[in-house]
Amino acid sequence: MIRAMKYLLLIYGNQEKWASIPADEWPEVIARQDAFNRKHRATGELIGAYGLADEVQARLVRRENGQPAVTDGPYLETKEYIASFYLLDVESEERAHQIAADMPFADVDPVEVWPVLHEAKPDL
Amino acid sequence: MTARSAGSGEVEDLLRELAPQVLAALVRRYGQFHLCEDASQEALLAAALQWPAEGIPGHPRGWLITVASRRLTDQVRSEQSRRTREEQVAEATPPSELLAPPADTEPAGRDDSLALLFGCCHRDLSSPSQIALTLRAVGGLSTAQIAAAFGVPEATMAQRISRAKQAISGSGFDFSLPSGAERTERLRAVLHVLYLIFNEGYTASEGDTLTVPALSQEAIRLTRWLRRLLPDDGEVAGLLALMLLTDARRPARTRPDGSLVPLAEQDRRLWDQEMIAEGTALISATLPRGEVGPYQLQAAIAAVHDEAKTMADTDWPQILGLYDLLELAAPNPFTSLNRAVAVAMVRGPRAGLEIIAELEADKRMARHHRLLAARAHLHELAGDTAVASADYLAAARRATSLPERRYLALQASRLASVRSR
């Protein structure tokens, strides 16, 4: 039953929330996040860690007459949007949960943990 | 000692065969598992490039050990110039031995190869690390190949392998083989790792076969190799038989579009009869020897399925009897689930559903897609299509394999449309 499984971790936030962090605490916040990334990359479990730009930089793209048609948006209904995402490849769901709980702000805000579908073709 | 010409396929097979012997010889001589492993890989790579063009040398193993020893010496020298404190290998080895490449004098130790495999499957390592290290150090696959097979970036796999190598070479590599209960325990871990490699290969998407090695084939190759080392072990033979009898069905298991075909609907003419014959002969010869373990029982179950000309011909009472034994030998909720299906085939779906109801007492099991899928199947057999459809849909929502999810969702909608007709 054990096979390496990929999980996506999602952290949400918004400008208001980040602005509330005092400037002199930022270096420590960044250092904690870097330490988290280093620690879990070193074990070969963290495949990638990515932060997203502000929502004002996000765009909506459609295809019109075979060309990309770009508009502003998305205009989010929710107050918070995806701030960063992390791709894990781990032994078990328990391990994914452990790493999520190790995220610097997991004591304050929950981390979303999504299993990533794989292409395994089991014997039915 | 003359070189003879060879195709690259032949060279690759030979190199993979020699990989653990070369590494074991190096670690024996120099200690420093992780440095030796790097040097051994480099020697294999050099051979893979040279031999197809220049021919296989008269003593391929000696050639590899010599080249690997030189690489190791170079590596130690460059380490020394960078960090003079790092003199572990040089200190542990007389300089003459480092500079003079060893001749191919020591015979490849059967026990050393086995110790290597035991080390790679060390209990301190997570199973993804055990798998990666086994494939590299014993299987002779490159980090890039292993990364491709598992769908992770090479850098991630390199970290995983490097960390694993350090973990097992930290206190010096242990070549002593355990005995008694400890040996049984360690061998069980090794067999589990081989079984996981087989299942990864058995289930992983077919990628570019040139770059992504077929892990099921690799698992079979390694298990054959282990069986040559331990010819009298029933569970090693059982695992090999299980792999052969399962892999034999692979051609029938998916349609050209990648969708799954359940056992009941497979075109049995596509099954590999040669593999079935080999697996059946192996398990038939092994079972009467006694000490029947879980792999032998699973192989026996696979053999009963494989010998049935049609699904209707399946000897379900015999399969149920084997599941009864398997449940005793290795209690596991998934074994109980499979047994419930066998019970349904022998005594009717209601009897199977009763067993599944008992398994639902375990909360995690109750939500598992396999339980929901089995329950759906039995409800369908009982003629309760509404419940079956709902269960298939619930199973689809919980499955993390995309092909399996599609299959389950299809069953749900098939039954829903039967009802609406």
Interface residues (C-beta under 8 A of the other chain):
Chain A: M1 I2 R3 A4 M5 K6 R41 A42 T43 G44 E45 L46 I47 G48 D89 V90 E91 R95 P115 V116 L117 H118 E119 A120 K121 P122 D123 L124
Chain B: S126 S127 P128 S129 I131 A132 F150 G151 V152 P153 T156 M157 A158 Q159 R160 I161 S162 R163 L196 N199 E200 Y202 T203 A204 S205 T246 R249 R253 T254 G258 L260 V261 P262 L263 F334 T400 S401 L402 P403 E404 R405 Y407
